[in-house]
Amino acid sequence: MNCILEAGNGDLWFATHHNGVCRYDGKSVINVTEESGLKGTEVWDLYQDRAGNIRFPVEHAGLYRYDGESFTNFGVEQGLDSPAVQCTYQDRVGRVWAGGYLGLYRLEGRSFVVVSRDGPW
């Protein structure tokens, strides 16, 4: 087990090392894996943003956002080229950040930008 999150609606989410993401809704456990549309099974982190979206990185597959109905993947095509994103955070002005093996990224619209000492901040 890599991370546990209690969502605003009371669901419990579990990030696992080899079995994707699991969600317990108070009645049953739903296992979200490759069969459910995820690419990969190694999940490091769970984060719920202010809009209620659940965000989590999957090793070698980028970052996923679950909006309560469907999953959206942010990967290399969206500028997130680190194979190992390990944490996600939303700052006080609403910007989503992702950090991992190859550095720090920030979501700008529908794409991530690399953040370095020189910016963009």
N, C-alpha and C positions, 0 to 999 in steps of 0.2 A: 504494500500500500504506500503510495507516494503522497497523497493529499486527500483530505476530507473537507467538504464544503456543505454547510446547511444553507440552502437557498431561501430567499425571502418567502416563498410559499410553503416552507417546511420540508421540502424534499431534501434527502441526503444524497450527495454525489460523492463518488469514490474514484480517484485516479489510481489506476493499477499499473504495475510494471509490465505485465504480459497479457492482460485481458481487457484492454481498452478502458472505457468509462462505464461505471455502473451507477444507476440511480434508484433510490428506494423512495417510493411515493407514499409510504405508510401502509401499503397493502402488499406490494410485490416489488421484486428487484428486476429492473430492466437493464440488460447488459448491452451496451452500445459498442459494437466492434466493427470489423471490416464488412461483415454481412449487413450492417446497418448503414454503410456508406463511408465509414472512416477509413483512412489510409494508414494502416499501422495499428499497433496495440500498446505501445509504450507511452503512457500519459504521465506527465510530470507534475502538473499544477492545475488548480481549478480556481476560477475567479468569477464573481458575479458583478457585472458593471451596474451603473446607476439605472440603466434602462431595463434591468432584469435579465439581460443576456448572460448565459454561462459561457465562459471562454476557457479554453484549455489547449495546450500544445501537445502534439503527438510527434514523437521522435521520427525524423526524416520526412515529415508530412506538413510541417508548419503549424499554424494556429487555427483552431476551430471556434466558431461562434454558434451557439444554440439559442434561437430566439423563442423557444417554446413550441415550435412547430417543425423547424428544419435546421440542418447544419450547413454552415457556410465555411469553406476552407480558404485560408489566406496562406499562400505558399510562395514559391519562387516567382511565379508570374505576377504576384502582387508586391514584389520587392523584399519578401522575407526569405533571404537565402541561407539562413543559418539552419543546419540540419538538426540542431538541438536547442530549441527554445525551452527555457526552463522556468520562466516566471512571466506573469502578466499583471499589469496594474493600470488603473485609471486614475489620473491625477485630479486635483480639485477643479480644474477648468474643463475636464471631460476628455482629455487626450488619453488614448490607449497606448501603453508602452509594452514592449516585449524584450526580454533580455535572455541571452543564451551564449552558447559556445563561440559564436562569431561576433558578439557585441550587442549593442543596444539599438533598438528600432522603435519608431513611433508611427502610429497609423495616421495618415493624412488622407482623408476622404476614403477611397477604396484601396489605397496602396500604402505600404510601409516605406519609410525612408530610414536610411542608416544615420544614426546620431553619433557624432564624434566630438572630440574636444573643441573642434572648430565650428560645430553646429550641424544641421540646423537645430536650434533649441526652441 
